[in-house]
Amino acid sequence: MRPGLMVGLVGLLGACSFDLAAVRAELTPRAANDLGCKANKLDFEEIKAPLAPSNVRVTGCGKKNEYSLVEGRWTPVRRSQQSN
């Protein structure tokens, strides 16, 4: 099974955790471009909220974005904010 498909299936379940390694592989090129940061400088963190799908926060180079899996694609929820 392809990693993107696996992440999509996990995302549909909402309450379940992501396979963060698969998420990292799939989301790194997008996040590196969005943050203007090299891939090896990015940190990934799953964000969970009760009764809501999990999101992933990516930080790097003093910036952060939050992404949500929408219709099988990683979509920014919050774009390029300065990280604290």
OpenMM code with the backbone's topology and positions (N, CA, C; nanometers):
from openmm import Vec3, app, unit

residues = "MET ARG PRO GLY LEU MET VAL GLY LEU VAL GLY LEU LEU GLY ALA CYS SER PHE ASP LEU ALA ALA VAL ARG ALA GLU LEU THR PRO ARG ALA ALA ASN ASP LEU GLY CYS LYS ALA ASN LYS LEU ASP PHE GLU GLU ILE LYS ALA PRO LEU ALA PRO SER ASN VAL ARG VAL THR GLY CYS GLY LYS LYS ASN GLU TYR SER LEU VAL GLU GLY ARG TRP THR PRO VAL ARG ARG SER GLN GLN SER ASN".split()
positions = [
    Vec3(0.0836, -0.1174, 0.0000),
    Vec3(0.0000, 0.0000, 0.0000),
    Vec3(0.0883, 0.1239, 0.0000),
    Vec3(0.0529, 0.2218, -0.0833),
    Vec3(0.1289, 0.3469, -0.0919),
    Vec3(0.1176, 0.4262, 0.0376),
    Vec3(0.2279, 0.4965, 0.0784),
    Vec3(0.2235, 0.5757, 0.2014),
    Vec3(0.1127, 0.6798, 0.2016),
    Vec3(0.0896, 0.7454, 0.0889),
    Vec3(-0.0152, 0.8474, 0.0825),
    Vec3(-0.1529, 0.7896, 0.1067),
    Vec3(-0.1774, 0.6707, 0.0526),
    Vec3(-0.3044, 0.6039, 0.0733),
    Vec3(-0.3196, 0.5636, 0.2188),
    Vec3(-0.2122, 0.5143, 0.2778),
    Vec3(-0.2153, 0.4748, 0.4185),
    Vec3(-0.2450, 0.5946, 0.5072),
    Vec3(-0.1794, 0.7061, 0.4815),
    Vec3(-0.2027, 0.8271, 0.5602),
    Vec3(-0.3468, 0.8723, 0.5424),
    Vec3(-0.3983, 0.8645, 0.4200),
    Vec3(-0.5365, 0.9027, 0.3931),
    Vec3(-0.6353, 0.8180, 0.4703),
    Vec3(-0.6124, 0.6870, 0.4744),
    Vec3(-0.7004, 0.5984, 0.5490),
    Vec3(-0.6960, 0.6284, 0.6979),
    Vec3(-0.5766, 0.6519, 0.7478),
    Vec3(-0.5628, 0.6846, 0.8894),
    Vec3(-0.6312, 0.8173, 0.9176),
    Vec3(-0.6177, 0.9138, 0.8285),
    Vec3(-0.6803, 1.0442, 0.8462),
    Vec3(-0.8324, 1.0360, 0.8505),
    Vec3(-0.8906, 0.9433, 0.7767),
    Vec3(-1.0347, 0.9265, 0.7778),
    Vec3(-1.0859, 0.8811, 0.9134),
    Vec3(-1.0052, 0.8098, 0.9864),
    Vec3(-1.0473, 0.7603, 1.1164),
    Vec3(-1.0498, 0.8696, 1.2219),
    Vec3(-0.9785, 0.9785, 1.1996),
    Vec3(-0.9839, 1.0944, 1.2875),
    Vec3(-0.9219, 1.0738, 1.4239),
    Vec3(-0.9741, 0.9818, 1.5008),
    Vec3(-0.9271, 0.9623, 1.6373),
    Vec3(-0.7951, 0.8867, 1.6431),
    Vec3(-0.7572, 0.8229, 1.5352),
    Vec3(-0.6342, 0.7444, 1.5341),
    Vec3(-0.5145, 0.8339, 1.5038),
    Vec3(-0.3999, 0.7888, 1.5464),
    Vec3(-0.2769, 0.8623, 1.5194),
    Vec3(-0.2298, 0.8376, 1.3777),
    Vec3(-0.1555, 0.9343, 1.3251),
    Vec3(-0.0912, 0.9179, 1.1955),
    Vec3(0.0318, 0.8305, 1.2113),
    Vec3(0.0747, 0.7706, 1.1020),
    Vec3(0.2076, 0.7117, 1.0935),
    Vec3(0.2975, 0.8298, 1.0598),
    Vec3(0.3600, 0.8884, 1.1618),
    Vec3(0.4334, 1.0133, 1.1435),
    Vec3(0.5481, 0.9998, 1.0440),
    Vec3(0.6070, 0.8808, 1.0326),
    Vec3(0.7133, 0.8600, 0.9329),
    Vec3(0.6572, 0.8746, 0.7919),
    Vec3(0.5388, 0.8199, 0.7673),
    Vec3(0.4754, 0.8322, 0.6354),
    Vec3(0.4338, 0.9762, 0.6090),
    Vec3(0.3827, 1.0430, 0.7123),
    Vec3(0.3438, 1.1831, 0.6982),
    Vec3(0.4659, 1.2677, 0.6638),
    Vec3(0.5752, 1.2436, 0.7347),
    Vec3(0.6993, 1.3185, 0.7097),
    Vec3(0.7449, 1.3011, 0.5646),
    Vec3(0.7438, 1.1780, 0.5156),
    Vec3(0.7876, 1.1507, 0.3776),
    Vec3(0.6991, 1.2218, 0.2758),
    Vec3(0.5705, 1.2227, 0.3025),
    Vec3(0.4763, 1.2822, 0.2076),
    Vec3(0.4728, 1.4351, 0.2161),
    Vec3(0.4855, 1.4901, 0.3354),
    Vec3(0.4661, 1.6325, 0.3563),
    Vec3(0.5949, 1.7149, 0.3493),
    Vec3(0.7110, 1.6524, 0.3610),
    Vec3(0.8376, 1.7269, 0.3648),
    Vec3(0.8582, 1.8187, 0.2443),
    Vec3(0.8409, 1.7728, 0.1207),
    Vec3(0.8648, 1.8650, 0.0079),
    Vec3(0.7747, 1.9885, 0.0130),
    Vec3(0.6479, 1.9684, 0.0459),
    Vec3(0.5532, 2.0807, 0.0533),
    Vec3(0.5921, 2.1764, 0.1653),
    Vec3(0.6187, 2.1220, 0.2839),
    Vec3(0.6510, 2.2056, 0.3991),
    Vec3(0.7832, 2.2798, 0.3788),
    Vec3(0.8822, 2.2139, 0.3222),
    Vec3(1.0112, 2.2789, 0.2963),
    Vec3(0.9922, 2.3986, 0.2032),
    Vec3(0.9101, 2.3827, 0.1016),
    Vec3(0.8822, 2.4909, 0.0086),
    Vec3(0.8034, 2.6029, 0.0770),
    Vec3(0.6984, 2.5664, 0.1502),
    Vec3(0.6147, 2.6664, 0.2171),
    Vec3(0.6939, 2.7485, 0.3189),
    Vec3(0.7834, 2.6828, 0.3921),
    Vec3(0.8582, 2.7512, 0.4976),
    Vec3(0.9902, 2.8095, 0.4489),
    Vec3(1.0300, 2.7766, 0.3255),
    Vec3(1.1577, 2.8245, 0.2747),
    Vec3(1.2727, 2.7696, 0.3572),
    Vec3(1.2672, 2.6404, 0.3862),
    Vec3(1.3595, 2.5785, 0.4799),
    Vec3(1.4043, 2.4431, 0.4243),
    Vec3(1.5279, 2.4042, 0.4510),
    Vec3(1.5763, 2.2739, 0.4067),
    Vec3(1.5040, 2.1619, 0.4809),
    Vec3(1.4826, 2.0526, 0.4112),
    Vec3(1.4076, 1.9390, 0.4664),
    Vec3(1.4662, 1.8882, 0.5982),
    Vec3(1.5988, 1.8878, 0.6100),
    Vec3(1.6609, 1.8336, 0.7321),
    Vec3(1.6484, 1.9275, 0.8516),
    Vec3(1.5917, 2.0455, 0.8314),
    Vec3(1.5720, 2.1421, 0.9405),
    Vec3(1.4272, 2.1432, 0.9911),
    Vec3(1.3423, 2.0558, 0.9365),
    Vec3(1.2005, 2.0553, 0.9713),
    Vec3(1.1715, 1.9591, 1.0857),
    Vec3(1.0805, 1.9994, 1.1745),
    Vec3(1.0308, 1.9142, 1.2816),
    Vec3(0.8805, 1.8976, 1.2636),
    Vec3(0.8313, 1.7752, 1.2829),
    Vec3(0.6908, 1.7425, 1.2644),
    Vec3(0.6296, 1.7020, 1.3977),
    Vec3(0.5080, 1.7493, 1.4219),
    Vec3(0.4373, 1.7171, 1.5459),
    Vec3(0.2899, 1.6972, 1.5142),
    Vec3(0.2346, 1.5851, 1.5583),
    Vec3(0.0919, 1.5616, 1.5413),
    Vec3(0.0170, 1.6421, 1.6464),
    Vec3(-0.0905, 1.7072, 1.6035),
    Vec3(-0.1747, 1.7855, 1.6932),
    Vec3(-0.3108, 1.7179, 1.6974),
    Vec3(-0.3555, 1.6838, 1.8164),
    Vec3(-0.4852, 1.6190, 1.8311),
    Vec3(-0.5802, 1.7099, 1.9065),
    Vec3(-0.7045, 1.7085, 1.8630),
    Vec3(-0.8106, 1.7791, 1.9328),
    Vec3(-0.9280, 1.6827, 1.9459),
    Vec3(-0.9980, 1.6857, 2.0582),
    Vec3(-1.1115, 1.5946, 2.0763),
    Vec3(-1.2142, 1.6106, 1.9645),
    Vec3(-1.2592, 1.4983, 1.9120),
    Vec3(-1.3622, 1.4934, 1.8087),
    Vec3(-1.3271, 1.5703, 1.6819),
    Vec3(-1.2000, 1.5828, 1.6541),
    Vec3(-1.1552, 1.6525, 1.5332),
    Vec3(-1.0439, 1.5708, 1.4686),
    Vec3(-1.0295, 1.5816, 1.3370),
    Vec3(-0.9186, 1.5106, 1.2734),
    Vec3(-0.7852, 1.5659, 1.3225),
    Vec3(-0.6864, 1.4819, 1.3238),
    Vec3(-0.5533, 1.5251, 1.3654),
    Vec3(-0.4906, 1.6127, 1.2582),
    Vec3(-0.4146, 1.7098, 1.3017),
    Vec3(-0.3365, 1.7956, 1.2139),
    Vec3(-0.1891, 1.7711, 1.2423),
    Vec3(-0.1052, 1.8233, 1.1559),
    Vec3(0.0393, 1.8134, 1.1744),
    Vec3(0.0970, 1.9537, 1.1726),
    Vec3(0.1767, 1.9854, 1.2750),
    Vec3(0.2467, 2.1134, 1.2801),
    Vec3(0.3900, 2.0890, 1.2348),
    Vec3(0.4353, 2.1719, 1.1420),
    Vec3(0.5725, 2.1626, 1.0922),
    Vec3(0.6422, 2.2936, 1.1286),
    Vec3(0.7578, 2.2812, 1.1940),
    Vec3(0.8362, 2.3988, 1.2289),
    Vec3(0.9758, 2.3863, 1.1695),
    Vec3(1.0329, 2.5013, 1.1363),
    Vec3(1.1688, 2.5034, 1.0836),
    Vec3(1.2079, 2.6434, 1.0424),
    Vec3(1.3333, 2.6776, 1.0636),
    Vec3(1.3882, 2.8074, 1.0241),
    Vec3(1.3101, 2.9240, 1.0840),
    Vec3(1.2630, 2.9065, 1.2077),
    Vec3(1.1926, 3.0132, 1.2767),
    Vec3(1.0490, 3.0338, 1.2331),
    Vec3(0.9937, 2.9425, 1.1535),
    Vec3(0.8561, 2.9536, 1.1056),
    Vec3(0.7818, 2.8253, 1.1387),
    Vec3(0.6476, 2.8320, 1.1289),
    Vec3(0.5676, 2.7111, 1.1473),
    Vec3(0.4420, 2.7176, 1.0619),
    Vec3(0.3981, 2.6024, 1.0169),
    Vec3(0.2726, 2.5839, 0.9458),
    Vec3(0.2002, 2.4682, 1.0110),
    Vec3(0.0681, 2.4700, 1.0007),
    Vec3(-0.0120, 2.3573, 1.0437),
    Vec3(-0.0872, 2.3058, 0.9213),
    Vec3(-0.0875, 2.1739, 0.9039),
    Vec3(-0.1506, 2.1111, 0.7878),
    Vec3(-0.2573, 2.0129, 0.8330),
    Vec3(-0.3615, 1.9990, 0.7509),
    Vec3(-0.4674, 1.9016, 0.7735),
    Vec3(-0.4847, 1.8215, 0.6449),
    Vec3(-0.5197, 1.6946, 0.6596),
    Vec3(-0.5423, 1.6093, 0.5431),
    Vec3(-0.6854, 1.6290, 0.4962),
    Vec3(-0.7016, 1.6899, 0.3775),
    Vec3(-0.8328, 1.7197, 0.3217),
    Vec3(-0.8420, 1.6530, 0.1854),
    Vec3(-0.9365, 1.5594, 0.1725),
    Vec3(-0.9571, 1.4872, 0.0471),
    Vec3(-0.8267, 1.4297, -0.0074),
    Vec3(-0.7463, 1.3726, 0.0824),
    Vec3(-0.6228, 1.3057, 0.0427),
    Vec3(-0.5046, 1.3963, 0.0143),
    Vec3(-0.5192, 1.5272, 0.0411),
    Vec3(-0.4096, 1.6218, 0.0164),
    Vec3(-0.3803, 1.7000, 0.1433),
    Vec3(-0.2519, 1.7251, 0.1698),
    Vec3(-0.2133, 1.8062, 0.2848),
    Vec3(-0.2387, 1.9522, 0.2525),
    Vec3(-0.3235, 2.0143, 0.3320),
    Vec3(-0.3662, 2.1517, 0.3096),
    Vec3(-0.3271, 2.2372, 0.4294),
    Vec3(-0.2665, 2.3525, 0.4059),
    Vec3(-0.2298, 2.4389, 0.5189),
    Vec3(-0.3543, 2.4878, 0.5931),
    Vec3(-0.3489, 2.4790, 0.7247),
    Vec3(-0.4542, 2.5333, 0.8096),
    Vec3(-0.4117, 2.6720, 0.8541),
    Vec3(-0.2873, 2.6818, 0.8969),
    Vec3(-0.2265, 2.8097, 0.9347),
    Vec3(-0.0965, 2.8211, 0.8569),
    Vec3(-0.0767, 2.9340, 0.7935),
    Vec3(0.0384, 2.9488, 0.7051),
    Vec3(0.1505, 3.0295, 0.7679),
    Vec3(0.2711, 2.9847, 0.7469),
    Vec3(0.3981, 3.0518, 0.7794),
    Vec3(0.3902, 3.1583, 0.8882),
    Vec3(0.3744, 3.1134, 1.0086),
    Vec3(0.3823, 3.2033, 1.1223),
    Vec3(0.5206, 3.1929, 1.1824),
    Vec3(0.5657, 3.2986, 1.2456),
    Vec3(0.6929, 3.2924, 1.3183),
    Vec3(0.6717, 3.2014, 1.4381),
    Vec3(0.7645, 3.1098, 1.4611),
    Vec3(0.7542, 3.0225, 1.5785),
    Vec3(0.8142, 3.0923, 1.6992),
    Vec3(0.7632, 3.0576, 1.8144),
    Vec3(0.8114, 3.1184, 1.9390),
    Vec3(0.9259, 3.0416, 1.9956),
] * unit.nanometer
topology = app.Topology()
chain = topology.addChain("A")
for resn in residues:
    res = topology.addResidue(resn, chain)
    for name in ("N", "CA", "C"):
        topology.addAtom(name, app.Element.getBySymbol(name[0]), res)
